Amino acid sequence: MATATSELMTAGAIAKALAVPDAKVKKAIQDLGIKPTAKKGVCNYYAKDTMTRVKASLK
């Protein structure tokens, strides 16, 4: 499972990469209707292309 999730990012990791607050990223994901690529427990993991969609919506 480690290799499967190593290519995926949580909302917190996306926020850290974009240098924006977690709440803004989570709201953007919800507004865009993006579904998680994978779930592990309560954590949602998103594909790397999600970061570009979120970044575009934050502008």
ROGULO-693713 format. One record per atom (N, C-alpha, C): atom name; x, y, z. Coordinates in steps of 0.2 Angstrom, whole numbers, padded with zeros to 4 digits, m for minus. Example, Ala and Ser with C-alpha at 12.3 -4.5 7.8 and 13.67 -1.06 7.14 Angstrom:
<atomo=N; east=0066; north=m0028; up=0039>
<atomo=CA; east=0062; north=m0022; up=0039>
<atomo=C; east=0066; north=m0016; up=0039>
<atomo=N; east=0064; north=m0011; up=0035>
<atomo=CA; east=0068; north=m0005; up=0036>
<atomo=C; east=0064; north=0000; up=0039>
% end
This chain:
<atomo=N; east=0004; north=m0006; up=0000>
<atomo=CA; east=0000; north=0000; up=0000>
<atomo=C; east=0004; north=0006; up=0000>
<atomo=N; east=0010; north=0006; up=0003>
<atomo=CA; east=0015; north=0012; up=0003>
<atomo=C; east=0016; north=0014; up=m0004>
<atomo=N; east=0017; north=0010; up=m0009>
<atomo=CA; east=0019; north=0012; up=m0016>
<atomo=C; east=0013; north=0015; up=m0019>
<atomo=N; east=0007; north=0013; up=m0017>
<atomo=CA; east=0001; north=0016; up=m0020>
<atomo=C; east=m0001; north=0023; up=m0018>
<atomo=N; east=0001; north=0024; up=m0011>
<atomo=CA; east=m0001; north=0031; up=m0009>
<atomo=C; east=0005; north=0035; up=m0009>
<atomo=N; east=0011; north=0033; up=m0011>
<atomo=CA; east=0017; north=0037; up=m0012>
<atomo=C; east=0016; north=0043; up=m0017>
<atomo=N; east=0012; north=0041; up=m0022>
<atomo=CA; east=0010; north=0045; up=m0028>
<atomo=C; east=0004; north=0050; up=m0026>
<atomo=N; east=0001; north=0049; up=m0021>
<atomo=CA; east=m0005; north=0052; up=m0019>
<atomo=C; east=m0004; north=0057; up=m0014>
<atomo=N; east=m0008; north=0063; up=m0013>
<atomo=CA; east=m0007; north=0068; up=m0008>
<atomo=C; east=m0013; north=0069; up=m0004>
<atomo=N; east=m0012; north=0071; up=0002>
<atomo=CA; east=m0018; north=0073; up=0006>
<atomo=C; east=m0019; north=0080; up=0005>
<atomo=N; east=m0025; north=0083; up=0007>
<atomo=CA; east=m0027; north=0090; up=0007>
<atomo=C; east=m0021; north=0094; up=0010>
<atomo=N; east=m0019; north=0092; up=0016>
<atomo=CA; east=m0014; north=0095; up=0020>
<atomo=C; east=m0007; north=0096; up=0016>
<atomo=N; east=m0005; north=0090; up=0012>
<atomo=CA; east=0001; north=0090; up=0008>
<atomo=C; east=0000; north=0095; up=0003>
<atomo=N; east=m0006; north=0095; up=0000>
<atomo=CA; east=m0007; north=0100; up=m0006>
<atomo=C; east=m0007; north=0107; up=m0003>
<atomo=N; east=m0009; north=0108; up=0002>
<atomo=CA; east=m0009; north=0115; up=0005>
<atomo=C; east=m0002; north=0117; up=0007>
<atomo=N; east=0002; north=0112; up=0009>
<atomo=CA; east=0009; north=0114; up=0011>
<atomo=C; east=0013; north=0115; up=0004>
<atomo=N; east=0012; north=0112; up=m0001>
<atomo=CA; east=0015; north=0112; up=m0007>
<atomo=C; east=0013; north=0119; up=m0010>
<atomo=N; east=0007; north=0121; up=m0010>
<atomo=CA; east=0005; north=0128; up=m0012>
<atomo=C; east=0006; north=0134; up=m0008>
<atomo=N; east=0008; north=0132; up=m0002>
<atomo=CA; east=0009; north=0137; up=0003>
<atomo=C; east=0002; north=0141; up=0005>
<atomo=N; east=m0003; north=0138; up=0006>
<atomo=CA; east=m0009; north=0141; up=0007>
<atomo=C; east=m0012; north=0137; up=0013>
<atomo=N; east=m0017; north=0140; up=0017>
<atomo=CA; east=m0020; north=0137; up=0023>
<atomo=C; east=m0024; north=0130; up=0020>
<atomo=N; east=m0024; north=0125; up=0025>
<atomo=CA; east=m0028; north=0119; up=0024>
<atomo=C; east=m0035; north=0120; up=0022>
<atomo=N; east=m0038; north=0125; up=0026>
<atomo=CA; east=m0045; north=0126; up=0025>
<atomo=C; east=m0047; north=0128; up=0018>
<atomo=N; east=m0043; north=0132; up=0015>
<atomo=CA; east=m0044; north=0135; up=0008>
<atomo=C; east=m0043; north=0129; up=0003>
<atomo=N; east=m0039; north=0124; up=0004>
<atomo=CA; east=m0038; north=0119; up=0000>
<atomo=C; east=m0044; north=0114; up=0001>
<atomo=N; east=m0046; north=0113; up=0007>
<atomo=CA; east=m0052; north=0108; up=0008>
<atomo=C; east=m0058; north=0111; up=0005>
<atomo=N; east=m0059; north=0118; up=0005>
<atomo=CA; east=m0065; north=0121; up=0003>
<atomo=C; east=m0065; north=0121; up=m0005>
<atomo=N; east=m0059; north=0122; up=m0008>
<atomo=CA; east=m0058; north=0121; up=m0015>
<atomo=C; east=m0060; north=0114; up=m0018>
<atomo=N; east=m0057; north=0109; up=m0014>
<atomo=CA; east=m0059; north=0102; up=m0016>
<atomo=C; east=m0066; north=0101; up=m0016>
<atomo=N; east=m0069; north=0103; up=m0011>
<atomo=CA; east=m0077; north=0102; up=m0010>
<atomo=C; east=m0080; north=0106; up=m0015>
<atomo=N; east=m0079; north=0113; up=m0017>
<atomo=CA; east=m0082; north=0117; up=m0022>
<atomo=C; east=m0081; north=0114; up=m0029>
<atomo=N; east=m0075; north=0111; up=m0030>
<atomo=CA; east=m0074; north=0108; up=m0037>
<atomo=C; east=m0077; north=0101; up=m0037>
<atomo=N; east=m0079; north=0098; up=m0032>
<atomo=CA; east=m0083; north=0091; up=m0032>
<atomo=C; east=m0078; north=0086; up=m0033>
<atomo=N; east=m0072; north=0087; up=m0031>
<atomo=CA; east=m0066; north=0082; up=m0032>
<atomo=C; east=m0067; north=0076; up=m0027>
<atomo=N; east=m0067; north=0070; up=m0030>
<atomo=CA; east=m0068; north=0064; up=m0025>
<atomo=C; east=m0061; north=0061; up=m0024>
<atomo=N; east=m0060; north=0059; up=m0018>
<atomo=CA; east=m0053; north=0056; up=m0017>
<atomo=C; east=m0051; north=0050; up=m0021>
<atomo=N; east=m0045; north=0049; up=m0023>
<atomo=CA; east=m0043; north=0044; up=m0027>
<atomo=C; east=m0043; north=0037; up=m0023>
<atomo=N; east=m0041; north=0038; up=m0016>
<atomo=CA; east=m0040; north=0033; up=m0012>
<atomo=C; east=m0042; north=0035; up=m0005>
<atomo=N; east=m0044; north=0031; up=m0001>
<atomo=CA; east=m0045; north=0032; up=0007>
<atomo=C; east=m0042; north=0027; up=0011>
<atomo=N; east=m0039; north=0029; up=0016>
<atomo=CA; east=m0036; north=0025; up=0021>
<atomo=C; east=m0038; north=0027; up=0028>
<atomo=N; east=m0042; north=0024; up=0031>
<atomo=CA; east=m0045; north=0026; up=0037>
<atomo=C; east=m0049; north=0032; up=0036>
<atomo=N; east=m0048; north=0038; up=0039>
<atomo=CA; east=m0052; north=0044; up=0038>
<atomo=C; east=m0048; north=0049; up=0034>
<atomo=N; east=m0042; north=0047; up=0031>
<atomo=CA; east=m0038; north=0051; up=0027>
<atomo=C; east=m0040; north=0050; up=0020>
<atomo=N; east=m0041; north=0056; up=0016>
<atomo=CA; east=m0042; north=0055; up=0009>
<atomo=C; east=m0036; north=0057; up=0005>
<atomo=N; east=m0035; north=0053; up=0000>
<atomo=CA; east=m0029; north=0054; up=m0004>
<atomo=C; east=m0031; north=0056; up=m0011>
<atomo=N; east=m0028; north=0061; up=m0014>
<atomo=CA; east=m0029; north=0064; up=m0020>
<atomo=C; east=m0023; north=0063; up=m0025>
<atomo=N; east=m0025; north=0062; up=m0032>
<atomo=CA; east=m0020; north=0062; up=m0037>
<atomo=C; east=m0016; north=0068; up=m0037>
<atomo=N; east=m0010; north=0068; up=m0040>
<atomo=CA; east=m0006; north=0074; up=m0041>
<atomo=C; east=m0009; north=0080; up=m0046>
<atomo=N; east=m0014; north=0077; up=m0050>
<atomo=CA; east=m0017; north=0082; up=m0055>
<atomo=C; east=m0022; north=0086; up=m0051>
<atomo=N; east=m0024; north=0084; up=m0045>
<atomo=CA; east=m0029; north=0088; up=m0041>
<atomo=C; east=m0025; north=0094; up=m0039>
<atomo=N; east=m0019; north=0094; up=m0037>
<atomo=CA; east=m0015; north=0100; up=m0035>
<atomo=C; east=m0016; north=0106; up=m0040>
<atomo=N; east=m0015; north=0104; up=m0047>
<atomo=CA; east=m0016; north=0109; up=m0052>
<atomo=C; east=m0023; north=0112; up=m0052>
<atomo=N; east=m0028; north=0108; up=m0052>
<atomo=CA; east=m0035; north=0110; up=m0052>
<atomo=C; east=m0036; north=0115; up=m0046>
<atomo=N; east=m0034; north=0113; up=m0040>
<atomo=CA; east=m0035; north=0117; up=m0034>
<atomo=C; east=m0031; north=0124; up=m0035>
<atomo=N; east=m0025; north=0123; up=m0037>
<atomo=CA; east=m0021; north=0129; up=m0038>
<atomo=C; east=m0024; north=0134; up=m0043>
<atomo=N; east=m0027; north=0132; up=m0048>
<atomo=CA; east=m0031; north=0136; up=m0053>
<atomo=C; east=m0037; north=0139; up=m0050>
<atomo=N; east=m0040; north=0135; up=m0045>
<atomo=CA; east=m0046; north=0138; up=m0042>
<atomo=C; east=m0045; north=0143; up=m0037>
<atomo=N; east=m0039; north=0143; up=m0034>
<atomo=CA; east=m0037; north=0148; up=m0029>
<atomo=C; east=m0035; north=0155; up=m0032>
<atomo=N; east=m0034; north=0155; up=m0038>
<atomo=CA; east=m0032; north=0162; up=m0041>
<atomo=C; east=m0038; north=0166; up=m0041>
% end
